[in-house]
Amino acid sequence: MQTPEGWDPSHNPLLQTMGFIRMIEVDTEEGRVVAEYEAKKNQCHSGDIIQGGFITGWIDNAMAIAAMAKANFERVSISLDIKVSFYRSAHPGIVVAEGWIEKMGGTTVFAEGLLRTPEGEIIAKAMSTIALKSMRP
């Protein structure tokens, strides 16, 4: 896993709220991220079905970190748009979010991602346009 020294997403309050468990892969060369989350009962509606906003958030986070990784963590990513296609319901348990860069310009990134079960069953796929911004104000 290639990450900048001191970069530890497990201490990020937003990721903690989202149920972040660990980064499985961060590839700065390819611009690819794989992360594991715990889908929890309190993220459900209609019994044991995870609300779509969490699914979108997990994939969005993977795509955003993939863009930041490709930029060597020197810029932050801002999602300009996200389109998500839901293939099946997600339920409480472990889910895996993947994000990768399809095309990257100077400040604009086209990313894709998916959410799957640990066994590889696809839950949802997404594509996003991302703006890269300087970390300095």
N, C-alpha and C positions, 0 to 999 in steps of 0.2 A: 504494500500500500504506500503510495507516494503522497505525503501530505506535508505542509509546511511545519517546521518545528513549533511546538506549542499549540497546534491546532487540534482541538479536542471537542467535537460536536456533542459529546455526552454531557457537557456542562452548559449547553445552550437551553435556557428555560423553554423556548418555543418547542424545540425538539423533544424535550422531556414531556411536555404536554401532549405532543403527538404520539408518544409511546415509543420513541427512538430506543433501540437496543444497541446496535453497533453498525459501523461501516464494515462491509465485507470487502469492498474494493473501491479504491480511488486511483484512477489512472490519469495523471496530468498530461501524458503524451497523447493519448487517444481522446481524452475528454469523456471519461466514462465513470459512472458511480453506481455502486450496488449497496443498498442499505437495508437493514432489517428493522422492522417495527413490530410492536405488539398491539394488535387491534383488540380493544377492550370493550366489555359489555356496556360501559357508560358512553361509548361512541356509536351505539346502535339506535335504530328506530325500528318499529314494527317487530319487536321481539329480538332476534339475534342477527339482524341485517345492519352492517356498518353503513353509516350515513355517507353519501357520495362526496361530501365536502372533505372528509378525512382521506378518502381514496385519492381525490384530486390533490390534496395537500401533500400526501406522501410522494406521488409522482412528480409534482411540481418541485418539491424539495430536491429530489434526485436530479432533475434536469438543471435546476439552478446551481447546485454544487458541481455538476459536471461542467457547466459553463465557467464557473469560477476556477475549477481545477485546470481547465484548458488555458485559462489566463494566468496560471501560476499563482492563484489566490492574491493577485495584485489589484483586482477589481471586484466589485459586487455585482450581482445580477438582479435585474428588475424584470419581472414577467410583464410583457406587453399584451400577450394573449395566450390562452390555453384552450385547446379543444380536447375533450375527453370522451372516449367511447367506452361504455360499460358493457362487458361481455357476460358477467355473471355476478351474483351477490358475493360480498365478502362477509365473513363471520368472525367472531372473536377467535384470536389465536395469532400465530406468527404470519406476517406477510413480508414480501420482499419487493422493494421499489428499485427500479433500474432507470438510469437516465444516461443519455449519450448525445454527443454533438453530431448532427448531420452536416452542417455547414456553419462556418464562423467567419465573419468579416471583422473589420476594425472595432466596431461597437455593437454590431447586431449578430445574434446567434440564433440558429434554427436548431431546436433540440427535439428529441423524441424520448419517450419513456413508457414504462409499463409497470403494472403491479401484478404480482403473481403469488401463488401459494409456494411454500418451500418445495413442494413436489413439482413445480413448474407449470401448474394450471394458470392460464392468464385470466385475471380478474378484470383489468381495464388497460387500455392503451391511450397515450396522449401525445400531442405535439404542441410545441410552444415557440413563440418568438420572444427572445430575451434581449434586453438592452444591457450592455456592460457599462458600468459607471465607475469613476474613480472612487477609491475608498476615502480620499481626502475630501473634506467639506468644500 
